[in-house]
């Protein structure tokens, strides 16, 4: 089993801020989650839980 990756509070805040700022540019919130999560280096589900 893989060891869970820990993200700093700054990375989490940045990811959530990016989601709120840019979600209007995507056809759905899930599409925005997937795109931004891939840029941050986490999964879309992880980012969804942070929000």
mmJSON file of the N, C-alpha and C atoms, coordinates in Angstrom:
{"data_MODEL":{"atom_site":{
"group_PDB":["ATOM","ATOM","ATOM","ATOM","ATOM","ATOM","ATOM","ATOM","ATOM","ATOM","ATOM","ATOM","ATOM","ATOM","ATOM","ATOM","ATOM","ATOM","ATOM","ATOM","ATOM","ATOM","ATOM","ATOM","ATOM","ATOM","ATOM","ATOM","ATOM","ATOM","ATOM","ATOM","ATOM","ATOM","ATOM","ATOM","ATOM","ATOM","ATOM","ATOM","ATOM","ATOM","ATOM","ATOM","ATOM","ATOM","ATOM","ATOM","ATOM","ATOM","ATOM","ATOM","ATOM","ATOM","ATOM","ATOM","ATOM","ATOM","ATOM","ATOM","ATOM","ATOM","ATOM","ATOM","ATOM","ATOM","ATOM","ATOM","ATOM","ATOM","ATOM","ATOM","ATOM","ATOM","ATOM","ATOM","ATOM","ATOM","ATOM","ATOM","ATOM","ATOM","ATOM","ATOM","ATOM","ATOM","ATOM","ATOM","ATOM","ATOM","ATOM","ATOM","ATOM","ATOM","ATOM","ATOM","ATOM","ATOM","ATOM","ATOM","ATOM","ATOM","ATOM","ATOM","ATOM","ATOM","ATOM","ATOM","ATOM","ATOM","ATOM","ATOM","ATOM","ATOM","ATOM","ATOM","ATOM","ATOM","ATOM","ATOM","ATOM","ATOM","ATOM","ATOM","ATOM","ATOM","ATOM","ATOM","ATOM","ATOM","ATOM","ATOM","ATOM","ATOM","ATOM","ATOM","ATOM","ATOM","ATOM","ATOM","ATOM","ATOM","ATOM","ATOM","ATOM","ATOM","ATOM","ATOM","ATOM","ATOM","ATOM","ATOM","ATOM"],
"id":[1,2,3,4,5,6,7,8,9,10,11,12,13,14,15,16,17,18,19,20,21,22,23,24,25,26,27,28,29,30,31,32,33,34,35,36,37,38,39,40,41,42,43,44,45,46,47,48,49,50,51,52,53,54,55,56,57,58,59,60,61,62,63,64,65,66,67,68,69,70,71,72,73,74,75,76,77,78,79,80,81,82,83,84,85,86,87,88,89,90,91,92,93,94,95,96,97,98,99,100,101,102,103,104,105,106,107,108,109,110,111,112,113,114,115,116,117,118,119,120,121,122,123,124,125,126,127,128,129,130,131,132,133,134,135,136,137,138,139,140,141,142,143,144,145,146,147,148,149,150,151,152,153],
"type_symbol":["N","C","C","N","C","C","N","C","C","N","C","C","N","C","C","N","C","C","N","C","C","N","C","C","N","C","C","N","C","C","N","C","C","N","C","C","N","C","C","N","C","C","N","C","C","N","C","C","N","C","C","N","C","C","N","C","C","N","C","C","N","C","C","N","C","C","N","C","C","N","C","C","N","C","C","N","C","C","N","C","C","N","C","C","N","C","C","N","C","C","N","C","C","N","C","C","N","C","C","N","C","C","N","C","C","N","C","C","N","C","C","N","C","C","N","C","C","N","C","C","N","C","C","N","C","C","N","C","C","N","C","C","N","C","C","N","C","C","N","C","C","N","C","C","N","C","C","N","C","C","N","C","C"],
"label_atom_id":["N","CA","C","N","CA","C","N","CA","C","N","CA","C","N","CA","C","N","CA","C","N","CA","C","N","CA","C","N","CA","C","N","CA","C","N","CA","C","N","CA","C","N","CA","C","N","CA","C","N","CA","C","N","CA","C","N","CA","C","N","CA","C","N","CA","C","N","CA","C","N","CA","C","N","CA","C","N","CA","C","N","CA","C","N","CA","C","N","CA","C","N","CA","C","N","CA","C","N","CA","C","N","CA","C","N","CA","C","N","CA","C","N","CA","C","N","CA","C","N","CA","C","N","CA","C","N","CA","C","N","CA","C","N","CA","C","N","CA","C","N","CA","C","N","CA","C","N","CA","C","N","CA","C","N","CA","C","N","CA","C","N","CA","C","N","CA","C","N","CA","C","N","CA","C","N","CA","C"],
"label_alt_id":[null,null,null,null,null,null,null,null,null,null,null,null,null,null,null,null,null,null,null,null,null,null,null,null,null,null,null,null,null,null,null,null,null,null,null,null,null,null,null,null,null,null,null,null,null,null,null,null,null,null,null,null,null,null,null,null,null,null,null,null,null,null,null,null,null,null,null,null,null,null,null,null,null,null,null,null,null,null,null,null,null,null,null,null,null,null,null,null,null,null,null,null,null,null,null,null,null,null,null,null,null,null,null,null,null,null,null,null,null,null,null,null,null,null,null,null,null,null,null,null,null,null,null,null,null,null,null,null,null,null,null,null,null,null,null,null,null,null,null,null,null,null,null,null,null,null,null,null,null,null,null,null,null],
"label_comp_id":["UNK","UNK","UNK","UNK","UNK","UNK","UNK","UNK","UNK","UNK","UNK","UNK","UNK","UNK","UNK","UNK","UNK","UNK","UNK","UNK","UNK","UNK","UNK","UNK","UNK","UNK","UNK","UNK","UNK","UNK","UNK","UNK","UNK","UNK","UNK","UNK","UNK","UNK","UNK","UNK","UNK","UNK","UNK","UNK","UNK","UNK","UNK","UNK","UNK","UNK","UNK","UNK","UNK","UNK","UNK","UNK","UNK","UNK","UNK","UNK","UNK","UNK","UNK","UNK","UNK","UNK","UNK","UNK","UNK","UNK","UNK","UNK","UNK","UNK","UNK","UNK","UNK","UNK","UNK","UNK","UNK","UNK","UNK","UNK","UNK","UNK","UNK","UNK","UNK","UNK","UNK","UNK","UNK","UNK","UNK","UNK","UNK","UNK","UNK","UNK","UNK","UNK","UNK","UNK","UNK","UNK","UNK","UNK","UNK","UNK","UNK","UNK","UNK","UNK","UNK","UNK","UNK","UNK","UNK","UNK","UNK","UNK","UNK","UNK","UNK","UNK","UNK","UNK","UNK","UNK","UNK","UNK","UNK","UNK","UNK","UNK","UNK","UNK","UNK","UNK","UNK","UNK","UNK","UNK","UNK","UNK","UNK","UNK","UNK","UNK","UNK","UNK","UNK"],
"label_asym_id":["A","A","A","A","A","A","A","A","A","A","A","A","A","A","A","A","A","A","A","A","A","A","A","A","A","A","A","A","A","A","A","A","A","A","A","A","A","A","A","A","A","A","A","A","A","A","A","A","A","A","A","A","A","A","A","A","A","A","A","A","A","A","A","A","A","A","A","A","A","A","A","A","A","A","A","A","A","A","A","A","A","A","A","A","A","A","A","A","A","A","A","A","A","A","A","A","A","A","A","A","A","A","A","A","A","A","A","A","A","A","A","A","A","A","A","A","A","A","A","A","A","A","A","A","A","A","A","A","A","A","A","A","A","A","A","A","A","A","A","A","A","A","A","A","A","A","A","A","A","A","A","A","A"],
"label_entity_id":["1","1","1","1","1","1","1","1","1","1","1","1","1","1","1","1","1","1","1","1","1","1","1","1","1","1","1","1","1","1","1","1","1","1","1","1","1","1","1","1","1","1","1","1","1","1","1","1","1","1","1","1","1","1","1","1","1","1","1","1","1","1","1","1","1","1","1","1","1","1","1","1","1","1","1","1","1","1","1","1","1","1","1","1","1","1","1","1","1","1","1","1","1","1","1","1","1","1","1","1","1","1","1","1","1","1","1","1","1","1","1","1","1","1","1","1","1","1","1","1","1","1","1","1","1","1","1","1","1","1","1","1","1","1","1","1","1","1","1","1","1","1","1","1","1","1","1","1","1","1","1","1","1"],
"label_seq_id":[1,1,1,2,2,2,3,3,3,4,4,4,5,5,5,6,6,6,7,7,7,8,8,8,9,9,9,10,10,10,11,11,11,12,12,12,13,13,13,14,14,14,15,15,15,16,16,16,17,17,17,18,18,18,19,19,19,20,20,20,21,21,21,22,22,22,23,23,23,24,24,24,25,25,25,26,26,26,27,27,27,28,28,28,29,29,29,30,30,30,31,31,31,32,32,32,33,33,33,34,34,34,35,35,35,36,36,36,37,37,37,38,38,38,39,39,39,40,40,40,41,41,41,42,42,42,43,43,43,44,44,44,45,45,45,46,46,46,47,47,47,48,48,48,49,49,49,50,50,50,51,51,51],
"pdbx_PDB_ins_code":[null,null,null,null,null,null,null,null,null,null,null,null,null,null,null,null,null,null,null,null,null,null,null,null,null,null,null,null,null,null,null,null,null,null,null,null,null,null,null,null,null,null,null,null,null,null,null,null,null,null,null,null,null,null,null,null,null,null,null,null,null,null,null,null,null,null,null,null,null,null,null,null,null,null,null,null,null,null,null,null,null,null,null,null,null,null,null,null,null,null,null,null,null,null,null,null,null,null,null,null,null,null,null,null,null,null,null,null,null,null,null,null,null,null,null,null,null,null,null,null,null,null,null,null,null,null,null,null,null,null,null,null,null,null,null,null,null,null,null,null,null,null,null,null,null,null,null,null,null,null,null,null,null],
"Cartn_x":[0.841,0.0,0.887,0.512,1.295,1.135,2.188,2.131,1.376,0.417,-0.331,0.583,0.298,1.065,0.467,1.314,0.844,1.117,0.121,0.244,0.256,1.086,1.173,-0.115,-0.407,-1.6,-1.57,-0.383,-0.268,-0.699,-0.309,-0.69,-2.197,-2.76,-4.207,-4.953,-4.52,-5.178,-5.085,-3.929,-3.741,-4.659,-4.744,-5.59,-7.059,-7.527,-8.929,-9.188,-8.249,-8.404,-8.465,-7.574,-7.599,-8.934,-9.466,-10.751,-11.848,-11.938,-12.982,-12.801,-11.563,-11.306,-11.583,-11.391,-11.443,-12.552,-13.399,-14.401,-15.406,-15.602,-16.5,-15.996,-14.716,-14.111,-14.321,-14.915,-15.118,-16.606,-16.933,-18.35,-18.996,-18.192,-18.73,-17.681,-18.136,-17.185,-16.212,-16.697,-15.807,-14.703,-15.024,-14.006,-12.955,-13.39,-12.45,-11.597,-12.219,-11.478,-10.389,-10.74,-9.771,-8.602,-8.904,-7.864,-6.916,-7.466,-6.641,-5.876,-6.519,-5.845,-4.62,-4.74,-3.596,-2.434,-2.738,-1.682,-1.017,-1.795,-1.275,-0.527,-0.969,-0.329,-1.094,-2.394,-3.244,-4.37,-5.25,-6.393,-7.557,-8.487,-9.671,-10.483,-10.547,-11.295,-10.65,-9.331,-8.644,-8.981,-8.904,-9.239,-10.697,-11.583,-12.995,-13.194,-12.472,-12.584,-12.045,-11.002,-10.473,-11.482,-12.247,-13.244,-14.373],
"Cartn_y":[-1.182,0.0,1.247,2.222,3.447,4.322,5.043,6.009,7.246,7.752,8.938,10.155,10.94,12.159,13.271,14.041,15.163,16.449,17.3,18.578,19.682,20.678,21.784,22.61,23.322,24.179,25.205,25.665,26.651,26.05,24.814,24.138,23.926,23.515,23.306,24.611,25.686,26.987,27.451,27.268,27.678,26.889,25.595,24.751,25.14,25.368,25.749,27.119,28.042,29.379,29.305,28.507,28.335,27.771,26.813,26.228,27.287,28.075,29.097,30.178,30.538,31.592,31.136,29.85,29.399,28.406,28.05,27.03,27.478,28.774,29.268,29.016,28.701,28.441,26.999,26.174,24.761,24.45,23.372,23.038,22.468,21.985,21.486,21.677,21.572,21.696,20.521,19.34,18.172,18.359,18.935,19.19,20.152,21.159,22.1,21.384,20.547,19.79,18.933,18.22,17.345,18.13,19.242,20.04,20.655,21.26,21.938,20.925,19.821,18.785,18.244,18.073,17.556,18.546,19.822,20.844,20.899,20.633,20.669,19.381,18.27,16.99,16.123,16.368,15.541,14.986,14.21,13.686,14.669,14.547,15.407,15.184,13.947,13.638,14.296,14.313,14.981,16.468,17.097,18.522,18.77,17.882,18.027,18.008,17.131,17.059,18.325,18.93,20.179,21.304,21.304,22.363,22.18],
"Cartn_z":[0.0,0.0,0.0,-0.813,-0.907,0.325,0.631,1.729,1.234,2.008,1.569,1.401,0.399,0.154,1.001,1.654,2.459,1.692,1.628,0.942,1.986,1.76,2.715,2.662,3.734,3.73,2.6,2.239,1.154,-0.179,-0.43,-1.683,-1.712,-0.594,-0.521,-0.775,-0.124,-0.31,-1.758,-2.365,-3.759,-4.689,-4.473,-5.317,-5.205,-3.993,-3.789,-4.404,-4.234,-4.81,-6.338,-6.931,-8.392,-8.856,-8.115,-8.493,-8.506,-7.437,-7.365,-8.431,-8.724,-9.712,-11.138,-11.426,-12.823,-13.144,-12.18,-12.473,-13.531,-13.721,-14.752,-16.167,-16.29,-17.599,-18.063,-17.215,-17.52,-17.616,-18.295,-18.49,-17.231,-16.296,-15.03,-13.936,-12.687,-11.586,-11.597,-11.964,-12.002,-13.038,-14.188,-15.208,-14.666,-13.929,-13.319,-12.271,-11.457,-10.444,-11.078,-12.139,-12.795,-13.384,-14.021,-14.653,-13.625,-12.624,-11.622,-10.766,-10.431,-9.647,-10.377,-11.684,-12.439,-12.436,-12.384,-12.338,-10.962,-9.919,-8.551,-8.222,-8.823,-8.56,-7.582,-7.474,-6.617,-7.475,-6.857,-7.601,-7.497,-8.423,-8.405,-7.134,-6.677,-5.453,-4.231,-4.184,-3.078,-3.068,-4.227,-4.32,-3.952,-4.372,-4.02,-2.5,-1.828,-0.365,0.296,-0.264,0.292,0.178,-0.9,-1.113,-0.131],
"occupancy":[1.0,1.0,1.0,1.0,1.0,1.0,1.0,1.0,1.0,1.0,1.0,1.0,1.0,1.0,1.0,1.0,1.0,1.0,1.0,1.0,1.0,1.0,1.0,1.0,1.0,1.0,1.0,1.0,1.0,1.0,1.0,1.0,1.0,1.0,1.0,1.0,1.0,1.0,1.0,1.0,1.0,1.0,1.0,1.0,1.0,1.0,1.0,1.0,1.0,1.0,1.0,1.0,1.0,1.0,1.0,1.0,1.0,1.0,1.0,1.0,1.0,1.0,1.0,1.0,1.0,1.0,1.0,1.0,1.0,1.0,1.0,1.0,1.0,1.0,1.0,1.0,1.0,1.0,1.0,1.0,1.0,1.0,1.0,1.0,1.0,1.0,1.0,1.0,1.0,1.0,1.0,1.0,1.0,1.0,1.0,1.0,1.0,1.0,1.0,1.0,1.0,1.0,1.0,1.0,1.0,1.0,1.0,1.0,1.0,1.0,1.0,1.0,1.0,1.0,1.0,1.0,1.0,1.0,1.0,1.0,1.0,1.0,1.0,1.0,1.0,1.0,1.0,1.0,1.0,1.0,1.0,1.0,1.0,1.0,1.0,1.0,1.0,1.0,1.0,1.0,1.0,1.0,1.0,1.0,1.0,1.0,1.0,1.0,1.0,1.0,1.0,1.0,1.0],
"B_iso_or_equiv":[0.0,0.0,0.0,0.0,0.0,0.0,0.0,0.0,0.0,0.0,0.0,0.0,0.0,0.0,0.0,0.0,0.0,0.0,0.0,0.0,0.0,0.0,0.0,0.0,0.0,0.0,0.0,0.0,0.0,0.0,0.0,0.0,0.0,0.0,0.0,0.0,0.0,0.0,0.0,0.0,0.0,0.0,0.0,0.0,0.0,0.0,0.0,0.0,0.0,0.0,0.0,0.0,0.0,0.0,0.0,0.0,0.0,0.0,0.0,0.0,0.0,0.0,0.0,0.0,0.0,0.0,0.0,0.0,0.0,0.0,0.0,0.0,0.0,0.0,0.0,0.0,0.0,0.0,0.0,0.0,0.0,0.0,0.0,0.0,0.0,0.0,0.0,0.0,0.0,0.0,0.0,0.0,0.0,0.0,0.0,0.0,0.0,0.0,0.0,0.0,0.0,0.0,0.0,0.0,0.0,0.0,0.0,0.0,0.0,0.0,0.0,0.0,0.0,0.0,0.0,0.0,0.0,0.0,0.0,0.0,0.0,0.0,0.0,0.0,0.0,0.0,0.0,0.0,0.0,0.0,0.0,0.0,0.0,0.0,0.0,0.0,0.0,0.0,0.0,0.0,0.0,0.0,0.0,0.0,0.0,0.0,0.0,0.0,0.0,0.0,0.0,0.0,0.0],
"pdbx_formal_charge":[null,null,null,null,null,null,null,null,null,null,null,null,null,null,null,null,null,null,null,null,null,null,null,null,null,null,null,null,null,null,null,null,null,null,null,null,null,null,null,null,null,null,null,null,null,null,null,null,null,null,null,null,null,null,null,null,null,null,null,null,null,null,null,null,null,null,null,null,null,null,null,null,null,null,null,null,null,null,null,null,null,null,null,null,null,null,null,null,null,null,null,null,null,null,null,null,null,null,null,null,null,null,null,null,null,null,null,null,null,null,null,null,null,null,null,null,null,null,null,null,null,null,null,null,null,null,null,null,null,null,null,null,null,null,null,null,null,null,null,null,null,null,null,null,null,null,null,null,null,null,null,null,null],
"auth_seq_id":[1,1,1,2,2,2,3,3,3,4,4,4,5,5,5,6,6,6,7,7,7,8,8,8,9,9,9,10,10,10,11,11,11,12,12,12,13,13,13,14,14,14,15,15,15,16,16,16,17,17,17,18,18,18,19,19,19,20,20,20,21,21,21,22,22,22,23,23,23,24,24,24,25,25,25,26,26,26,27,27,27,28,28,28,29,29,29,30,30,30,31,31,31,32,32,32,33,33,33,34,34,34,35,35,35,36,36,36,37,37,37,38,38,38,39,39,39,40,40,40,41,41,41,42,42,42,43,43,43,44,44,44,45,45,45,46,46,46,47,47,47,48,48,48,49,49,49,50,50,50,51,51,51],
"auth_comp_id":["UNK","UNK","UNK","UNK","UNK","UNK","UNK","UNK","UNK","UNK","UNK","UNK","UNK","UNK","UNK","UNK","UNK","UNK","UNK","UNK","UNK","UNK","UNK","UNK","UNK","UNK","UNK","UNK","UNK","UNK","UNK","UNK","UNK","UNK","UNK","UNK","UNK","UNK","UNK","UNK","UNK","UNK","UNK","UNK","UNK","UNK","UNK","UNK","UNK","UNK","UNK","UNK","UNK","UNK","UNK","UNK","UNK","UNK","UNK","UNK","UNK","UNK","UNK","UNK","UNK","UNK","UNK","UNK","UNK","UNK","UNK","UNK","UNK","UNK","UNK","UNK","UNK","UNK","UNK","UNK","UNK","UNK","UNK","UNK","UNK","UNK","UNK","UNK","UNK","UNK","UNK","UNK","UNK","UNK","UNK","UNK","UNK","UNK","UNK","UNK","UNK","UNK","UNK","UNK","UNK","UNK","UNK","UNK","UNK","UNK","UNK","UNK","UNK","UNK","UNK","UNK","UNK","UNK","UNK","UNK","UNK","UNK","UNK","UNK","UNK","UNK","UNK","UNK","UNK","UNK","UNK","UNK","UNK","UNK","UNK","UNK","UNK","UNK","UNK","UNK","UNK","UNK","UNK","UNK","UNK","UNK","UNK","UNK","UNK","UNK","UNK","UNK","UNK"],
"auth_asym_id":["A","A","A","A","A","A","A","A","A","A","A","A","A","A","A","A","A","A","A","A","A","A","A","A","A","A","A","A","A","A","A","A","A","A","A","A","A","A","A","A","A","A","A","A","A","A","A","A","A","A","A","A","A","A","A","A","A","A","A","A","A","A","A","A","A","A","A","A","A","A","A","A","A","A","A","A","A","A","A","A","A","A","A","A","A","A","A","A","A","A","A","A","A","A","A","A","A","A","A","A","A","A","A","A","A","A","A","A","A","A","A","A","A","A","A","A","A","A","A","A","A","A","A","A","A","A","A","A","A","A","A","A","A","A","A","A","A","A","A","A","A","A","A","A","A","A","A","A","A","A","A","A","A"],
"auth_atom_id":["N","CA","C","N","CA","C","N","CA","C","N","CA","C","N","CA","C","N","CA","C","N","CA","C","N","CA","C","N","CA","C","N","CA","C","N","CA","C","N","CA","C","N","CA","C","N","CA","C","N","CA","C","N","CA","C","N","CA","C","N","CA","C","N","CA","C","N","CA","C","N","CA","C","N","CA","C","N","CA","C","N","CA","C","N","CA","C","N","CA","C","N","CA","C","N","CA","C","N","CA","C","N","CA","C","N","CA","C","N","CA","C","N","CA","C","N","CA","C","N","CA","C","N","CA","C","N","CA","C","N","CA","C","N","CA","C","N","CA","C","N","CA","C","N","CA","C","N","CA","C","N","CA","C","N","CA","C","N","CA","C","N","CA","C","N","CA","C","N","CA","C","N","CA","C","N","CA","C"],
"pdbx_PDB_model_num":[1,1,1,1,1,1,1,1,1,1,1,1,1,1,1,1,1,1,1,1,1,1,1,1,1,1,1,1,1,1,1,1,1,1,1,1,1,1,1,1,1,1,1,1,1,1,1,1,1,1,1,1,1,1,1,1,1,1,1,1,1,1,1,1,1,1,1,1,1,1,1,1,1,1,1,1,1,1,1,1,1,1,1,1,1,1,1,1,1,1,1,1,1,1,1,1,1,1,1,1,1,1,1,1,1,1,1,1,1,1,1,1,1,1,1,1,1,1,1,1,1,1,1,1,1,1,1,1,1,1,1,1,1,1,1,1,1,1,1,1,1,1,1,1,1,1,1,1,1,1,1,1,1]
}}}
